[in-house]
Amino acid sequence: DAPYAWSVLGVRGEGVRFADVEYDVNENHVDFPAITILGLPPISPFGNDHHGTASMGEVISRPNGTGTTGIAPSATAHFAATYPQFFVNVAGAV
């Protein structure tokens, strides 16, 4: 119940560092703050970044009047690629 946390507790993710670990993300999405890429840049083996973008958006989308607002829009965003050099390396991303 994010709206409850925002209105009653007054928190929106301040001081929280969030990292998504998967294939790819659109770090330039209009709803996103700056995203720090951890490790090597992501490469999508599927030719799109939809899943990673949707996952990040659920948490860090900014309330900017368009699109969605994430659960913790004030959190600091990070992304770690599990497919950075044409092979899957989940352990390396974590």
PyMOL commands that place a pseudoatom at each C-alpha (Angstrom):
pseudoatom trace, name=CA, resn=ASP, resi=1, chain=A, elem=C, hetatm=0, pos=[0.000, 0.000, 0.000]
pseudoatom trace, name=CA, resn=ALA, resi=2, chain=A, elem=C, hetatm=0, pos=[2.445, 2.641, -1.244]
pseudoatom trace, name=CA, resn=PRO, resi=3, chain=A, elem=C, hetatm=0, pos=[-0.061, 5.520, -1.045]
pseudoatom trace, name=CA, resn=TYR, resi=4, chain=A, elem=C, hetatm=0, pos=[-0.505, 4.760, 2.679]
pseudoatom trace, name=CA, resn=ALA, resi=5, chain=A, elem=C, hetatm=0, pos=[3.252, 4.856, 3.261]
pseudoatom trace, name=CA, resn=TRP, resi=6, chain=A, elem=C, hetatm=0, pos=[3.542, 8.087, 1.314]
pseudoatom trace, name=CA, resn=SER, resi=7, chain=A, elem=C, hetatm=0, pos=[0.684, 9.900, 3.056]
pseudoatom trace, name=CA, resn=VAL, resi=8, chain=A, elem=C, hetatm=0, pos=[0.733, 8.512, 6.600]
pseudoatom trace, name=CA, resn=LEU, resi=9, chain=A, elem=C, hetatm=0, pos=[4.381, 7.605, 7.099]
pseudoatom trace, name=CA, resn=GLY, resi=10, chain=A, elem=C, hetatm=0, pos=[5.756, 10.313, 4.804]
pseudoatom trace, name=CA, resn=VAL, resi=11, chain=A, elem=C, hetatm=0, pos=[8.272, 8.015, 3.137]
pseudoatom trace, name=CA, resn=ARG, resi=12, chain=A, elem=C, hetatm=0, pos=[8.979, 7.500, -0.585]
pseudoatom trace, name=CA, resn=GLY, resi=13, chain=A, elem=C, hetatm=0, pos=[12.230, 5.564, -0.495]
pseudoatom trace, name=CA, resn=GLU, resi=14, chain=A, elem=C, hetatm=0, pos=[14.582, 8.247, 0.766]
pseudoatom trace, name=CA, resn=GLY, resi=15, chain=A, elem=C, hetatm=0, pos=[17.908, 6.700, 1.755]
pseudoatom trace, name=CA, resn=VAL, resi=16, chain=A, elem=C, hetatm=0, pos=[17.102, 3.405, 0.004]
pseudoatom trace, name=CA, resn=ARG, resi=17, chain=A, elem=C, hetatm=0, pos=[19.420, 1.999, -2.678]
pseudoatom trace, name=CA, resn=PHE, resi=18, chain=A, elem=C, hetatm=0, pos=[17.542, -0.219, -5.135]
pseudoatom trace, name=CA, resn=ALA, resi=19, chain=A, elem=C, hetatm=0, pos=[19.269, -2.483, -7.666]
pseudoatom trace, name=CA, resn=ASP, resi=20, chain=A, elem=C, hetatm=0, pos=[17.580, -4.447, -10.434]
pseudoatom trace, name=CA, resn=VAL, resi=21, chain=A, elem=C, hetatm=0, pos=[19.544, -7.492, -11.595]
pseudoatom trace, name=CA, resn=GLU, resi=22, chain=A, elem=C, hetatm=0, pos=[18.544, -8.824, -15.032]
pseudoatom trace, name=CA, resn=TYR, resi=23, chain=A, elem=C, hetatm=0, pos=[19.254, -8.615, -18.770]
pseudoatom trace, name=CA, resn=ASP, resi=24, chain=A, elem=C, hetatm=0, pos=[18.589, -5.022, -19.823]
pseudoatom trace, name=CA, resn=VAL, resi=25, chain=A, elem=C, hetatm=0, pos=[16.829, -1.746, -18.960]
pseudoatom trace, name=CA, resn=ASN, resi=26, chain=A, elem=C, hetatm=0, pos=[16.028, 1.510, -20.731]
pseudoatom trace, name=CA, resn=GLU, resi=27, chain=A, elem=C, hetatm=0, pos=[17.966, 3.806, -18.416]
pseudoatom trace, name=CA, resn=ASN, resi=28, chain=A, elem=C, hetatm=0, pos=[16.789, 6.830, -20.432]
pseudoatom trace, name=CA, resn=HIS, resi=29, chain=A, elem=C, hetatm=0, pos=[13.068, 6.216, -19.824]
pseudoatom trace, name=CA, resn=VAL, resi=30, chain=A, elem=C, hetatm=0, pos=[11.163, 9.474, -19.300]
pseudoatom trace, name=CA, resn=ASP, resi=31, chain=A, elem=C, hetatm=0, pos=[9.867, 8.347, -15.878]
pseudoatom trace, name=CA, resn=PHE, resi=32, chain=A, elem=C, hetatm=0, pos=[13.278, 7.325, -14.496]
pseudoatom trace, name=CA, resn=PRO, resi=33, chain=A, elem=C, hetatm=0, pos=[15.845, 9.232, -12.471]
pseudoatom trace, name=CA, resn=ALA, resi=34, chain=A, elem=C, hetatm=0, pos=[19.514, 8.675, -13.229]
pseudoatom trace, name=CA, resn=ILE, resi=35, chain=A, elem=C, hetatm=0, pos=[20.311, 4.965, -13.020]
pseudoatom trace, name=CA, resn=THR, resi=36, chain=A, elem=C, hetatm=0, pos=[23.821, 3.870, -12.090]
pseudoatom trace, name=CA, resn=ILE, resi=37, chain=A, elem=C, hetatm=0, pos=[24.919, 0.879, -14.168]
pseudoatom trace, name=CA, resn=LEU, resi=38, chain=A, elem=C, hetatm=0, pos=[26.974, -1.453, -11.974]
pseudoatom trace, name=CA, resn=GLY, resi=39, chain=A, elem=C, hetatm=0, pos=[29.624, -3.426, -13.817]
pseudoatom trace, name=CA, resn=LEU, resi=40, chain=A, elem=C, hetatm=0, pos=[29.578, -3.836, -17.583]
pseudoatom trace, name=CA, resn=PRO, resi=41, chain=A, elem=C, hetatm=0, pos=[26.841, -2.264, -19.731]
pseudoatom trace, name=CA, resn=PRO, resi=42, chain=A, elem=C, hetatm=0, pos=[23.786, -4.453, -20.332]
pseudoatom trace, name=CA, resn=ILE, resi=43, chain=A, elem=C, hetatm=0, pos=[23.240, -6.332, -23.578]
pseudoatom trace, name=CA, resn=SER, resi=44, chain=A, elem=C, hetatm=0, pos=[19.807, -7.773, -24.304]
pseudoatom trace, name=CA, resn=PRO, resi=45, chain=A, elem=C, hetatm=0, pos=[19.872, -11.313, -25.690]
pseudoatom trace, name=CA, resn=PHE, resi=46, chain=A, elem=C, hetatm=0, pos=[16.211, -10.867, -26.671]
pseudoatom trace, name=CA, resn=GLY, resi=47, chain=A, elem=C, hetatm=0, pos=[16.535, -7.563, -28.528]
pseudoatom trace, name=CA, resn=ASN, resi=48, chain=A, elem=C, hetatm=0, pos=[14.449, -5.512, -26.086]
pseudoatom trace, name=CA, resn=ASP, resi=49, chain=A, elem=C, hetatm=0, pos=[14.614, -4.000, -22.632]
pseudoatom trace, name=CA, resn=HIS, resi=50, chain=A, elem=C, hetatm=0, pos=[10.907, -4.152, -21.789]
pseudoatom trace, name=CA, resn=HIS, resi=51, chain=A, elem=C, hetatm=0, pos=[11.029, -6.483, -18.780]
pseudoatom trace, name=CA, resn=GLY, resi=52, chain=A, elem=C, hetatm=0, pos=[13.857, -4.673, -17.001]
pseudoatom trace, name=CA, resn=THR, resi=53, chain=A, elem=C, hetatm=0, pos=[12.261, -1.298, -17.704]
pseudoatom trace, name=CA, resn=ALA, resi=54, chain=A, elem=C, hetatm=0, pos=[8.920, -2.475, -16.309]
pseudoatom trace, name=CA, resn=SER, resi=55, chain=A, elem=C, hetatm=0, pos=[10.570, -3.959, -13.217]
pseudoatom trace, name=CA, resn=MET, resi=56, chain=A, elem=C, hetatm=0, pos=[12.529, -0.779, -12.502]
pseudoatom trace, name=CA, resn=GLY, resi=57, chain=A, elem=C, hetatm=0, pos=[9.448, 1.337, -13.123]
pseudoatom trace, name=CA, resn=GLU, resi=58, chain=A, elem=C, hetatm=0, pos=[7.455, -0.484, -10.452]
pseudoatom trace, name=CA, resn=VAL, resi=59, chain=A, elem=C, hetatm=0, pos=[9.936, 0.774, -7.893]
pseudoatom trace, name=CA, resn=ILE, resi=60, chain=A, elem=C, hetatm=0, pos=[11.633, 3.996, -9.064]
pseudoatom trace, name=CA, resn=SER, resi=61, chain=A, elem=C, hetatm=0, pos=[9.324, 5.739, -11.577]
pseudoatom trace, name=CA, resn=ARG, resi=62, chain=A, elem=C, hetatm=0, pos=[9.177, 9.427, -10.684]
pseudoatom trace, name=CA, resn=PRO, resi=63, chain=A, elem=C, hetatm=0, pos=[5.879, 11.271, -10.172]
pseudoatom trace, name=CA, resn=ASN, resi=64, chain=A, elem=C, hetatm=0, pos=[6.422, 13.612, -13.117]
pseudoatom trace, name=CA, resn=GLY, resi=65, chain=A, elem=C, hetatm=0, pos=[2.867, 13.905, -14.445]
pseudoatom trace, name=CA, resn=THR, resi=66, chain=A, elem=C, hetatm=0, pos=[3.263, 11.204, -17.096]
pseudoatom trace, name=CA, resn=GLY, resi=67, chain=A, elem=C, hetatm=0, pos=[3.315, 7.424, -16.929]
pseudoatom trace, name=CA, resn=THR, resi=68, chain=A, elem=C, hetatm=0, pos=[3.535, 5.713, -13.565]
pseudoatom trace, name=CA, resn=THR, resi=69, chain=A, elem=C, hetatm=0, pos=[4.815, 6.411, -10.080]
pseudoatom trace, name=CA, resn=GLY, resi=70, chain=A, elem=C, hetatm=0, pos=[6.906, 3.701, -8.449]
pseudoatom trace, name=CA, resn=ILE, resi=71, chain=A, elem=C, hetatm=0, pos=[6.570, 2.353, -4.946]
pseudoatom trace, name=CA, resn=ALA, resi=72, chain=A, elem=C, hetatm=0, pos=[9.754, 4.163, -3.836]
pseudoatom trace, name=CA, resn=PRO, resi=73, chain=A, elem=C, hetatm=0, pos=[10.313, 7.017, -6.310]
pseudoatom trace, name=CA, resn=SER, resi=74, chain=A, elem=C, hetatm=0, pos=[12.921, 8.695, -4.098]
pseudoatom trace, name=CA, resn=ALA, resi=75, chain=A, elem=C, hetatm=0, pos=[15.159, 5.616, -3.919]
pseudoatom trace, name=CA, resn=THR, resi=76, chain=A, elem=C, hetatm=0, pos=[18.578, 5.674, -5.586]
pseudoatom trace, name=CA, resn=ALA, resi=77, chain=A, elem=C, hetatm=0, pos=[18.491, 3.435, -8.681]
pseudoatom trace, name=CA, resn=HIS, resi=78, chain=A, elem=C, hetatm=0, pos=[21.129, 0.924, -9.775]
pseudoatom trace, name=CA, resn=PHE, resi=79, chain=A, elem=C, hetatm=0, pos=[21.153, -1.767, -12.465]
pseudoatom trace, name=CA, resn=ALA, resi=80, chain=A, elem=C, hetatm=0, pos=[23.389, -4.833, -12.800]
pseudoatom trace, name=CA, resn=ALA, resi=81, chain=A, elem=C, hetatm=0, pos=[23.369, -6.774, -16.062]
pseudoatom trace, name=CA, resn=THR, resi=82, chain=A, elem=C, hetatm=0, pos=[23.191, -10.562, -16.023]
pseudoatom trace, name=CA, resn=TYR, resi=83, chain=A, elem=C, hetatm=0, pos=[24.178, -10.760, -19.706]
pseudoatom trace, name=CA, resn=PRO, resi=84, chain=A, elem=C, hetatm=0, pos=[27.022, -8.253, -20.075]
pseudoatom trace, name=CA, resn=GLN, resi=85, chain=A, elem=C, hetatm=0, pos=[29.320, -9.974, -22.564]
pseudoatom trace, name=CA, resn=PHE, resi=86, chain=A, elem=C, hetatm=0, pos=[27.215, -12.407, -24.574]
pseudoatom trace, name=CA, resn=PHE, resi=87, chain=A, elem=C, hetatm=0, pos=[26.983, -14.976, -21.787]
pseudoatom trace, name=CA, resn=VAL, resi=88, chain=A, elem=C, hetatm=0, pos=[24.780, -15.254, -18.722]
pseudoatom trace, name=CA, resn=ASN, resi=89, chain=A, elem=C, hetatm=0, pos=[26.548, -14.335, -15.491]
pseudoatom trace, name=CA, resn=VAL, resi=90, chain=A, elem=C, hetatm=0, pos=[23.970, -13.911, -12.742]
pseudoatom trace, name=CA, resn=ALA, resi=91, chain=A, elem=C, hetatm=0, pos=[26.517, -14.488, -9.967]
pseudoatom trace, name=CA, resn=GLY, resi=92, chain=A, elem=C, hetatm=0, pos=[28.759, -11.761, -11.405]
pseudoatom trace, name=CA, resn=ALA, resi=93, chain=A, elem=C, hetatm=0, pos=[25.842, -9.317, -11.525]
pseudoatom trace, name=CA, resn=VAL, resi=94, chain=A, elem=C, hetatm=0, pos=[24.864, -10.018, -7.938]
for i in range(1, 94): cmd.bond("trace and resi %d" % i, "trace and resi %d" % (i + 1))
show_as sticks, trace
zoom trace
